[in-house]
Amino acid sequence: MTTTTPSIDLAAVKRRQQQTWAAGDFAAVGATLQIVSELLCEAVDLRAGTRVLDVATGSGNTALAAARRFGDVVGIDYVSALLERGRARAIAEGLPVDFQEGDAEALPFADASFDAVLSSFGVMFAPDQERSARELLRVCRPGGRIGLANWTPDSFIGEIFRINARYVPPPPGLQPPVLWGTQERLKDLFGDDVASLTVARRSFVFRYRSPEHWLEFFRAYYGPTVKAFEALDAAGQAALSHDVLDVLGRFNRSGDATLVLPSDYLEVVAVRN
């Protein structure tokens, strides 16, 4: 594994990220992504009784999907408000999920505690990629499976991240989250600690009333978008809106006034050595 650039204050980055994900209401966005978690649980061939950890669970999409398959499930995240939403969802559906507050880079569990360790668009955002990968490996038992859904660099979401970074630059040297959406980076992160690494390219399709509706929705609910607009003056907000609407138009496949927009991600299944 490569080492993290020492000049970056990763603790400070993490604090800012925590504030970012607490902004807006990611649960509203997460609710539209549920199909990704269902497909991920199928990809890892989740069995009833499996001990499952969902890392960076947010409002619980993947944890709940695992619980629907009668797994013994823990969901962990560092945003307490999102965990409360996950608990409310679990109660509403009658699903037994243990939601706990914690850090993807320092998982509060013993070695080899879980049969399956999952994360959907979650762990990829941890600032110290090597450390979070080591934690996924550490808590997964030998022969267990690590299942991930990660946006790819060339996806629509990857393009949105690049646009945001032009207006609100990340700390110098910080590795882009979408590196988790490349097979090369995954091999670098997991190395010889996995017996196999299977990657499938999938598309999640955003379906909204219009491109403007997508932008309005994400400005209201998606923390990174909320924070990007908050950091800009009126002129900057107008320019960012223009650039986002431009990429929405380029990726839109609806053929009408609505938005039907595919964004590629990698569905990853790694078997722990």
Residue pairs with C-beta under 8 A, 6 or more apart in sequence:
1 130
1 133
1 134
1 188
1 189
1 191
2 130
2 188
3 130
4 10
4 128
4 129
4 130
4 131
4 175
5 173
7 172
7 173
8 127
8 171
8 172
8 173
8 174
9 171
10 127
10 128
13 127
13 171
13 174
14 78
14 103
14 105
14 126
14 127
17 125
17 127
18 78
18 79
19 227
20 223
20 224
20 226
20 227
21 58
21 78
21 79
21 82
21 125
21 223
22 79
22 81
22 82
22 223
23 223
23 226
23 227
23 230
24 220
24 221
24 222
24 223
24 225
24 226
25 220
25 221
26 58
26 59
26 79
26 82
26 221
26 222
26 223
27 58
27 59
27 82
27 85
28 217
28 220
28 221
29 217
29 218
29 221
29 222
30 58
30 59
30 61
31 59
31 61
32 206
33 61
33 120
33 121
33 204
34 61
34 65
35 204
36 61
36 120
36 121
36 149
36 202
36 204
36 265
37 61
37 62
37 64
37 65
37 120
37 149
38 65
38 68
39 149
39 202
39 267
40 62
40 65
40 118
40 120
40 147
40 148
40 149
40 267
41 62
41 65
41 66
41 68
41 69
41 118
41 147
43 147
43 200
43 267
43 269
44 116
44 118
44 145
44 147
44 269
45 145
46 52
46 66
46 69
46 71
46 116
47 69
47 71
48 69
48 70
48 71
49 70
49 71
49 72
50 66
50 69
50 71
50 72
50 115
50 116
51 71
51 72
51 113
51 114
51 115
51 116
52 63
52 66
52 71
52 72
52 73
52 74
52 114
52 115
52 116
52 117
52 118
53 73
53 74
53 75
53 76
53 107
53 109
53 113
53 114
53 116
53 117
53 118
53 139
54 60
54 62
54 63
54 66
54 73
54 74
54 75
54 76
54 118
54 119
54 120
54 122
55 76
55 104
55 107
55 117
55 118
55 119
55 122
55 123
55 132
55 135
55 136
56 76
56 77
56 78
56 104
56 119
56 122
56 123
56 125
56 126
57 63
57 75
57 76
57 77
57 82
57 83
57 86
57 99
57 122
58 77
58 79
58 82
58 86
58 122
59 82
59 83
59 85
59 86
59 89
60 75
60 83
60 85
60 86
60 87
60 89
60 90
60 97
60 99
61 120
62 75
62 118
62 119
62 120
62 122
63 73
63 74
63 75
63 86
63 90
63 97
63 99
64 86
64 89
64 90
64 93
64 95
64 97
66 73
66 116
66 118
67 73
67 90
67 95
67 96
67 97
68 93
68 95
71 116
73 96
73 97
73 98
74 97
74 98
74 99
74 100
74 109
74 114
75 83
75 86
75 97
75 98
75 99
75 100
76 99
76 100
76 101
76 102
76 104
76 107
76 108
77 83
77 86
77 99
77 101
77 102
77 122
78 101
78 102
78 103
78 104
80 101
83 99
83 100
83 101
86 97
86 99
87 97
87 99
89 95
90 96
90 97
90 99
100 108
102 108
104 119
104 122
104 123
104 126
104 132
104 135
105 126
105 127
105 128
105 131
105 132
105 135
106 135
107 135
107 138
107 139
109 139
110 139
111 138
111 139
112 138
112 139
112 140
112 141
112 142
112 144
113 139
113 141
114 139
114 140
114 141
114 144
115 140
115 141
115 144
115 145
116 140
116 144
116 145
116 146
116 147
117 136
117 139
117 140
117 144
117 145
117 146
117 147
118 146
118 147
118 148
119 136
119 147
119 148
119 149
120 148
120 149
121 149
121 150
121 151
121 265
123 132
123 136
123 148
123 180
124 148
124 150
124 151
124 177
124 178
124 180
124 181
125 177
126 132
127 174
129 175
129 179
129 180
129 185
129 189
130 189
133 189
133 190
136 146
137 146
137 190
137 193
137 194
137 272
140 146
140 272
141 272
142 272
142 273
143 271
143 272
144 271
144 272
145 269
145 270
145 271
145 272
146 190
146 194
146 268
146 269
146 270
146 271
146 272
147 267
147 268
147 269
147 270
148 180
148 266
148 267
148 268
148 270
149 202
149 265
149 266
149 267
149 268
150 177
150 178
150 180
150 181
150 265
150 266
150 268
151 157
151 158
151 161
151 177
151 178
151 181
151 263
151 264
151 265
152 158
152 178
152 181
152 182
152 201
152 264
152 265
152 266
153 176
153 178
153 179
153 181
153 182
154 264
155 178
155 181
155 263
155 264
155 265
156 206
156 247
156 251
156 261
156 262
156 263
156 264
157 178
157 263
157 265
158 178
158 181
159 247
159 251
160 244
160 247
161 176
161 177
161 178
161 224
163 240
163 243
163 244
163 247
164 224
164 225
164 228
164 240
166 243
167 228
167 231
167 232
167 236
167 239
167 240
168 227
168 228
168 231
168 232
170 176
179 185
180 186
180 189
180 266
181 264
181 265
181 266
182 266
183 197
183 199
183 266
186 197
186 199
186 266
186 268
186 270
187 197
190 197
190 270
192 273
193 272
193 273
194 270
194 271
194 272
194 273
195 271
195 272
195 273
196 270
196 271
197 268
197 269
197 270
198 268
198 269
198 270
199 266
199 267
199 268
200 266
200 267
201 264
201 265
201 266
201 267
202 264
202 265
202 266
202 267
203 262
203 263
203 264
203 265
204 262
204 263
204 265
205 260
205 261
205 262
205 263
206 214
206 259
206 260
206 261
206 262
206 263
207 258
207 259
207 260
207 261
208 214
208 217
208 258
208 259
208 261
209 258
209 259
210 257
210 258
210 259
211 245
211 248
211 249
211 252
211 259
212 245
213 259
214 248
214 259
214 261
215 241
215 244
215 245
215 248
218 225
219 225
219 226
219 229
220 226
228 240
229 237
229 240
232 239
232 240
248 259
248 261
251 261
251 262
251 263
252 259
252 260
252 261
253 260
253 261
253 262
254 260
254 261
